[in-house]
């Protein structure tokens, strides 16, 4: 149980750090974030919306309890990264622009898998 919990928190902490930094820049509409998203054709008003949505998703996976909310948060964060990868590929960007997003997806998957493993171990021990 302790090993599973530790691995879960490592994955979840890395997800929170990786996505959290970018989402803060998006939420405040930092010039870098605006330039990045408008370069591939999205409107400026989408930047703070995505930033706030990602921040809420990160908060949802960090707080204990609320299993249905966590499911939605994991799905939303995954859709965000999959959409970003698709956008970069469609725009013709090379791996330099989208490879880091795959790392984010792997971290989200690890957090999700170990969240469920932790939940099942907790239910089994009770």
C-alpha positions as CSV (number, residue, x, y, z in Angstrom):
1,X,0.0,0.0,0.0
2,X,2.7,2.5,0.9
3,X,4.7,1.8,-2.3
4,X,1.5,2.3,-4.4
5,X,0.7,5.5,-2.6
6,X,4.2,6.8,-3.0
7,X,4.3,6.1,-6.7
8,X,0.8,7.7,-7.1
9,X,2.0,10.9,-5.4
10,X,5.2,11.0,-7.5
11,X,3.2,10.8,-10.7
12,X,0.5,13.2,-9.5
13,X,3.1,15.7,-8.3
14,X,4.9,15.6,-11.6
15,X,1.5,16.1,-13.4
16,X,0.7,19.0,-11.2
17,X,4.1,20.6,-11.7
18,X,4.2,20.1,-15.4
19,X,0.7,21.2,-16.2
20,X,0.4,23.7,-13.4
21,X,3.2,25.9,-14.5
22,X,1.8,26.2,-18.0
23,X,-1.7,26.7,-16.8
24,X,-0.8,29.6,-14.7
25,X,0.8,31.3,-17.7
26,X,-2.4,30.5,-19.7
27,X,-4.7,31.7,-16.9
28,X,-3.0,35.1,-16.7
29,X,-2.7,35.3,-20.5
30,X,1.1,35.7,-20.5
31,X,2.4,37.0,-23.8
32,X,4.3,33.7,-24.4
33,X,1.1,31.7,-24.0
34,X,-0.9,34.0,-26.2
35,X,1.7,33.9,-28.9
36,X,2.0,30.1,-28.7
37,X,-1.7,29.4,-29.1
38,X,-2.4,32.1,-31.7
39,X,0.5,30.9,-33.8
40,X,-1.4,27.7,-34.6
41,X,-4.6,29.6,-35.3
42,X,-6.6,29.6,-32.0
43,X,-8.3,32.7,-30.7
44,X,-6.8,34.7,-27.8
45,X,-9.8,34.3,-25.6
46,X,-9.2,30.5,-25.4
47,X,-5.9,31.0,-23.5
48,X,-7.3,32.0,-20.1
49,X,-10.2,29.6,-20.4
50,X,-7.8,26.6,-20.9
51,X,-5.6,27.9,-18.1
52,X,-8.3,28.1,-15.6
53,X,-9.8,24.7,-16.7
54,X,-6.4,23.0,-16.3
55,X,-5.9,24.6,-12.9
56,X,-9.3,23.3,-11.7
57,X,-8.4,19.9,-13.1
58,X,-5.1,19.8,-11.2
59,X,-6.8,20.9,-8.0
60,X,-9.4,18.1,-8.5
61,X,-6.7,15.4,-8.8
62,X,-4.8,16.8,-5.8
63,X,-7.6,17.0,-3.2
64,X,-8.6,13.7,-1.5
65,X,-12.0,12.2,-2.1
66,X,-14.4,13.1,-4.9
67,X,-13.7,10.1,-7.1
68,X,-16.2,11.1,-9.9
69,X,-14.7,14.6,-10.1
70,X,-11.2,13.1,-10.3
71,X,-12.4,10.9,-13.3
72,X,-13.6,14.0,-15.1
73,X,-10.4,15.9,-14.3
74,X,-8.2,13.1,-15.6
75,X,-10.3,12.9,-18.8
76,X,-10.2,16.7,-19.2
77,X,-6.5,17.0,-18.8
78,X,-6.0,14.1,-21.2
79,X,-8.2,15.7,-23.8
80,X,-6.3,18.9,-23.4
81,X,-3.0,17.3,-24.1
82,X,-4.3,15.1,-26.9
83,X,-5.9,18.2,-28.5
84,X,-2.6,20.0,-28.2
85,X,-0.7,17.2,-29.8
86,X,-3.2,17.0,-32.7
87,X,-3.1,20.7,-33.2
88,X,0.7,20.7,-33.4
89,X,0.7,17.8,-35.8
90,X,-1.9,19.4,-38.0
91,X,0.0,22.6,-38.1
92,X,3.1,20.7,-39.2
93,X,5.2,21.2,-36.1
94,X,8.0,18.8,-35.5
95,X,8.6,16.6,-32.4
96,X,10.3,19.5,-30.6
97,X,6.9,21.1,-30.2
98,X,4.8,18.1,-29.2
99,X,7.1,15.5,-27.7
100,X,6.8,17.0,-24.2
101,X,3.1,16.7,-24.4
102,X,3.4,12.9,-24.7
103,X,5.4,12.9,-21.5
104,X,2.5,14.7,-19.9
105,X,0.1,12.1,-21.2
106,X,2.3,9.3,-19.8
107,X,2.4,11.1,-16.4
108,X,-1.4,11.5,-16.4
109,X,-1.8,7.8,-17.3
110,X,0.6,6.8,-14.4
111,X,-1.2,9.0,-11.9
112,X,-4.6,7.6,-13.1
113,X,-3.5,3.9,-13.0
114,X,-1.9,4.3,-9.5
115,X,-4.9,6.2,-8.3
116,X,-7.2,3.3,-9.1
117,X,-4.6,0.8,-7.7
118,X,-4.5,2.8,-4.5
119,X,-8.3,2.9,-4.3
120,X,-8.6,-0.8,-4.8
121,X,-5.9,-1.6,-2.2
122,X,-7.7,0.8,0.3
123,X,-11.0,-1.0,-0.4
124,X,-9.4,-4.4,0.0
125,X,-7.8,-3.6,3.3
126,X,-11.0,-2.2,4.7
